[in-house]
Amino acid sequence: MRYIDLNLNTKVDINMYLDEYNDYLRLYEMFGDAKYQLEARKIKDRVQRMLQRQNNYEKCIEMLNGSKKASWSSKQTG
């Protein structure tokens, strides 16, 4: 099961969203009602936004960790 850290206190189960997405796609295929396709698209967009937020968060942490290492090493040598 894949989890995404949105912040230090929250984890989201992506599989739940993917199951819901697939359910709406099946309903659209079965009944052809555009509202099911719209709901599937909304879920897909939500997951993409969550993944982008997670990616941005990880980049920020890497930058902070990198700057801490750089300042620590400069204190050691200076």
C-alpha distances in whole Angstrom, upper triangle without the diagonal:
4,7,10,13,16,18,19,18,16,12,11,8,8,7,10,12,12,12,15,16,17,19,21,22,22,25,26,27,28,31,31,31,30,29,26,26,26,23,21,22,22,18,18,20,18,15,17,19,16,15,19,19,17,18,22,21,20,23,25,24,24,28,28,28,30,33,32,33,36,37,37,38,41,42,42,44,47
4,7,10,13,15,16,16,14,10,9,7,6,7,10,11,11,13,15,16,17,19,21,21,23,25,26,27,29,31,31,31,30,28,25,25,25,22,20,21,20,17,16,18,16,13,14,16,13,12,15,16,13,15,18,17,16,19,21,20,21,24,25,24,26,29,29,30,32,34,34,35,38,39,39,42,44
4,7,9,12,13,12,10,6,6,5,6,8,10,11,12,14,16,17,18,20,22,23,25,26,28,29,31,32,32,32,30,28,26,25,25,22,20,21,20,16,16,17,15,12,14,15,11,10,14,13,11,13,16,14,14,17,19,18,19,22,23,22,25,27,27,28,31,32,32,34,36,37,38,40,42
4,6,9,11,11,8,6,6,7,7,11,12,12,13,16,17,17,19,22,22,23,26,27,28,29,31,33,32,32,30,28,26,25,24,22,20,20,19,16,15,15,13,10,12,12,8,8,11,10,7,10,12,11,11,14,16,15,16,19,20,20,22,24,25,26,28,30,30,32,34,35,36,38,39
4,5,7,8,6,5,7,10,11,14,15,15,17,19,20,20,23,25,25,27,29,30,31,33,35,36,35,34,32,30,28,28,27,24,23,23,21,18,18,18,15,13,14,13,9,9,11,9,7,10,11,9,9,13,13,12,15,17,17,17,20,22,22,23,26,27,27,29,32,32,33,36,37
4,7,8,6,6,7,11,12,15,15,15,17,20,20,20,23,25,25,26,29,30,30,32,34,35,35,33,31,29,27,27,25,23,22,21,19,17,17,16,13,12,13,11,7,9,10,7,6,10,10,8,10,13,13,13,15,17,17,18,21,22,22,24,27,27,28,30,32,33,34,37,37
4,6,6,8,10,14,15,18,19,18,21,23,23,24,27,28,28,30,32,33,34,36,38,39,38,37,34,32,31,30,28,26,25,25,22,20,21,19,16,15,16,14,11,12,13,10,8,12,11,8,10,13,12,11,15,16,15,16,19,20,20,22,25,25,26,28,30,30,32,34,35
4,6,8,12,15,17,20,20,21,23,25,25,26,29,30,31,33,35,36,37,39,41,41,41,40,38,35,34,33,32,29,28,28,26,23,24,23,20,19,20,18,14,15,16,13,11,14,14,10,12,15,13,12,15,17,15,16,19,20,19,21,24,24,24,27,29,29,30,33,34
4,7,10,14,16,19,19,19,22,24,24,25,28,29,30,32,34,34,35,38,39,40,40,38,36,34,32,32,31,28,27,28,25,22,23,23,19,18,20,18,15,16,18,15,13,17,17,13,15,18,17,15,19,21,19,20,23,24,23,25,28,28,28,31,33,33,34,37,38
4,7,10,13,15,15,16,18,20,20,21,24,25,26,28,30,31,32,34,35,36,36,34,33,30,28,29,27,24,24,24,21,19,20,19,16,15,17,15,12,14,16,13,11,15,16,13,15,18,17,16,19,22,21,21,24,26,25,27,30,30,30,33,35,35,36,39,40
4,7,9,12,12,13,15,17,18,19,21,22,23,25,27,28,29,31,33,34,34,33,31,29,27,27,26,23,22,22,20,17,18,18,15,13,15,14,11,12,15,13,11,14,16,13,14,18,18,17,19,22,22,22,25,27,26,28,30,31,31,34,36,36,37,40,41
4,6,9,9,9,12,13,14,15,18,19,20,21,23,24,26,28,29,30,30,29,27,25,23,23,22,19,18,19,17,13,14,15,12,10,13,13,9,10,14,12,11,14,16,15,16,19,20,19,21,24,24,24,27,29,29,30,33,34,34,36,38,39,40,43,44
4,5,6,7,9,10,12,13,15,16,18,19,21,22,24,25,27,28,28,28,26,24,22,22,22,18,17,18,17,13,14,15,13,10,13,14,11,12,15,15,13,16,19,17,18,21,22,22,24,26,27,27,29,31,31,32,35,36,36,38,41,42,42,45,46
4,5,5,6,9,10,11,12,14,16,17,18,20,21,23,24,26,26,25,24,22,19,19,19,16,14,15,14,11,11,13,10,7,10,12,9,9,13,14,12,15,17,17,17,20,22,22,23,26,27,27,29,31,32,33,35,37,37,39,41,42,43,45,47
4,5,5,6,9,10,10,12,14,15,16,18,20,21,22,24,25,24,24,22,19,19,19,16,14,16,15,12,12,15,13,10,13,15,13,13,17,17,16,18,21,21,21,24,25,25,26,29,30,30,32,35,35,36,38,40,40,42,44,45,46,48,50
4,5,5,6,9,10,11,13,14,16,17,19,20,21,23,23,23,22,20,17,18,18,14,13,15,14,10,12,14,12,10,14,15,13,14,18,18,17,20,22,22,22,25,27,27,28,31,32,32,34,36,37,38,40,42,42,44,46,47,48,50,52
4,5,5,6,9,10,11,12,14,15,17,18,20,21,21,20,19,17,14,15,15,11,10,11,10,7,8,11,9,7,11,12,11,12,15,16,16,18,20,21,21,24,26,26,28,30,31,31,33,36,36,37,40,41,42,43,45,47,48,50,51
4,5,5,6,9,10,10,12,14,15,16,18,20,20,20,19,17,14,14,15,12,9,11,12,8,8,11,11,8,11,14,13,13,16,18,17,19,22,22,22,25,27,27,28,31,32,32,34,37,37,38,40,42,43,44,46,48,48,50,52
4,5,5,6,9,10,11,12,14,15,16,18,19,19,19,17,14,14,16,13,10,13,13,10,11,14,14,12,15,17,16,17,20,21,20,22,25,25,26,28,30,30,32,34,35,36,37,40,40,41,44,45,46,47,50,51,51,54,55
4,5,5,6,9,10,11,12,14,15,16,17,16,16,14,11,12,13,9,8,11,11,8,10,13,12,11,14,16,16,17,20,21,21,23,25,25,26,29,31,31,33,35,36,36,38,41,41,42,45,46,47,48,51,52,53,55,56
4,5,5,6,9,10,11,12,14,16,15,15,14,13,9,9,10,8,5,8,9,6,7,10,11,10,12,15,15,16,18,20,20,22,24,25,26,28,30,30,32,34,35,36,38,40,41,42,44,46,46,48,50,51,52,54,55
4,5,5,6,9,10,10,12,14,14,15,15,14,10,10,12,10,7,11,12,10,10,14,14,13,15,18,18,18,21,23,23,24,27,28,28,30,32,33,34,36,38,38,40,42,43,44,46,48,49,50,52,54,54,56,58
4,5,5,6,9,10,11,12,13,13,14,13,9,10,12,10,8,12,13,11,12,16,16,15,18,20,20,21,24,25,25,27,29,30,31,33,35,35,37,39,40,41,43,45,46,47,49,50,51,53,55,56,57,59,60
4,5,5,6,9,10,10,11,10,10,9,5,7,9,7,5,9,10,9,11,14,14,15,17,19,19,21,23,24,25,27,29,30,31,33,35,36,37,39,40,41,43,45,46,47,49,51,51,53,55,56,57,59,61
4,5,5,6,9,10,10,10,10,10,7,6,9,9,6,9,12,11,11,14,16,15,17,20,20,21,23,25,26,27,29,30,31,33,35,36,37,39,41,42,43,45,46,47,49,51,52,53,55,57,58,59,61
4,5,5,6,9,9,11,12,12,9,9,13,12,10,13,15,14,14,18,19,18,20,23,23,24,26,28,28,30,32,33,34,36,38,39,40,42,44,44,46,48,49,50,52,54,55,56,58,60,60,62,64
4,5,5,6,7,8,10,10,6,8,11,10,10,13,15,14,15,18,19,20,22,24,24,25,28,29,30,31,34,35,36,38,39,40,42,44,45,46,48,50,51,52,54,56,56,58,60,61,62,64,65
4,5,5,5,6,7,8,5,6,9,10,9,11,14,14,15,17,19,19,21,23,24,25,27,29,30,31,33,35,36,37,39,40,41,43,45,46,47,49,51,52,53,55,56,58,60,61,62,64,65
4,6,6,8,10,12,9,9,13,13,12,14,17,17,17,20,21,21,23,25,26,27,29,31,32,32,35,36,37,39,41,42,43,45,47,47,49,51,52,53,55,57,58,59,61,63,64,65,67
4,6,9,11,13,10,11,15,15,14,17,19,19,19,22,24,24,25,28,29,29,32,34,34,35,38,39,40,42,44,45,46,48,49,50,51,54,55,56,58,60,60,62,64,65,66,68,69
4,6,9,10,9,10,13,14,14,16,18,19,20,22,24,25,26,28,29,30,32,34,35,36,38,40,41,43,44,46,47,49,50,51,53,55,56,57,59,61,62,63,65,66,68,69,70
4,6,9,8,8,11,13,13,15,17,18,19,21,23,23,25,27,28,29,31,33,34,35,37,38,40,41,43,44,45,47,49,50,51,53,55,56,57,59,60,62,63,65,66,68,69
4,5,6,7,9,11,12,13,15,16,18,19,21,22,24,25,27,28,30,31,33,34,36,37,39,40,42,43,45,46,48,49,50,52,54,55,56,58,59,61,62,64,65,67,68
4,5,5,6,9,10,11,12,14,15,16,18,20,21,23,25,26,27,29,30,31,33,35,36,37,39,41,42,43,45,47,48,49,51,52,54,55,57,58,60,61,63,64,65
4,5,5,6,9,10,11,12,14,15,17,19,20,21,23,25,26,27,29,30,31,33,35,36,37,39,41,42,43,45,46,48,49,51,52,54,55,57,58,60,61,63,64
4,5,5,6,9,10,11,12,14,15,17,19,20,21,23,24,26,27,29,30,32,33,35,36,38,39,41,42,44,45,47,48,50,51,53,54,55,57,59,60,62,63
4,5,5,6,9,10,11,12,14,16,17,18,20,21,23,24,26,27,29,30,32,33,35,36,38,39,41,42,43,45,47,48,49,51,52,54,55,57,58,60,61
4,5,5,6,9,10,11,12,14,15,17,18,20,21,23,24,26,27,29,30,32,33,35,36,37,39,41,42,43,45,46,48,49,51,52,54,55,57,58,59
4,5,5,6,9,10,11,13,14,15,17,19,20,21,23,24,26,27,29,30,32,33,35,36,38,39,41,42,43,45,47,48,49,51,53,54,55,57,58
4,5,5,6,9,10,11,12,14,15,17,18,20,21,23,24,26,27,29,30,32,33,35,36,37,39,41,42,43,45,47,48,49,51,53,54,56,57
4,5,5,6,9,10,11,12,14,15,16,18,20,21,22,24,26,27,29,30,31,33,35,36,37,39,41,42,43,45,46,48,49,51,52,54,55
4,5,5,6,9,10,11,12,14,15,16,18,20,21,22,24,26,27,29,30,32,33,35,36,37,39,41,42,43,45,46,48,49,51,53,53
4,5,5,6,9,10,11,12,14,15,17,18,20,21,23,24,26,27,29,30,32,33,34,36,37,39,40,42,43,45,47,48,49,51,52
4,5,5,6,9,10,11,12,14,15,16,18,20,21,23,24,26,27,29,30,32,33,35,36,37,39,41,42,43,45,47,48,49,51
4,5,5,6,9,10,10,12,14,15,16,18,20,21,22,24,26,27,29,30,31,33,35,36,37,39,40,42,43,45,46,48,49
4,5,5,6,9,10,11,12,14,15,16,18,20,21,23,24,26,27,28,30,32,33,35,36,37,39,41,42,43,45,47,48
4,5,5,6,9,10,11,12,14,15,16,18,20,21,23,24,26,27,28,30,31,33,34,36,37,39,40,42,43,45,46
4,5,5,6,9,10,10,12,14,15,16,18,20,21,23,24,26,27,29,30,31,33,35,36,37,39,41,42,43,44
4,5,5,6,9,10,10,12,14,15,16,18,20,21,22,24,25,27,28,30,31,33,34,36,37,39,40,42,43
4,5,5,6,9,10,10,12,14,15,16,18,20,21,22,24,26,27,28,30,31,33,34,36,37,39,41,42
4,5,5,6,9,10,11,12,14,15,16,18,20,21,22,24,26,27,28,30,31,33,34,36,37,39,40
4,5,5,6,9,10,11,12,14,15,16,18,20,21,23,24,26,27,29,30,31,33,35,36,37,38
4,5,5,6,9,10,11,12,14,15,16,18,20,21,22,24,26,27,28,30,31,33,35,36,37
4,5,5,6,9,10,11,12,14,15,16,18,20,21,22,24,26,27,28,30,31,33,35,36
4,5,5,6,9,10,11,12,14,15,16,18,20,21,22,24,26,27,29,30,31,33,34
4,5,5,6,9,10,11,12,14,15,16,18,20,21,22,24,26,27,29,30,32,32
4,5,5,6,9,10,11,12,14,15,16,18,20,21,22,24,26,27,29,30,31
4,5,5,6,9,10,10,12,14,15,16,18,20,21,22,24,26,27,29,30
4,5,5,6,9,10,10,12,14,15,16,18,20,21,22,24,26,27,28
4,5,5,6,8,10,11,12,14,15,16,18,20,21,22,24,26,26
4,5,5,6,8,10,10,12,14,15,16,18,20,21,22,24,25
4,5,5,6,8,10,10,12,14,15,16,18,20,21,22,24
4,5,5,6,9,10,10,12,14,15,16,18,20,21,22
4,5,5,6,9,10,11,12,14,15,16,18,20,21
4,5,5,6,9,10,10,12,14,15,16,18,20
4,5,5,6,9,10,11,12,14,15,17,18
4,5,5,6,8,10,10,12,14,15,16
4,5,5,6,8,10,11,12,14,15
4,6,5,6,9,10,11,12,14
4,5,5,6,9,10,11,12
4,6,5,6,9,10,10
4,5,5,6,9,10
4,5,5,6,8
4,5,5,6
4,6,5
4,6
4
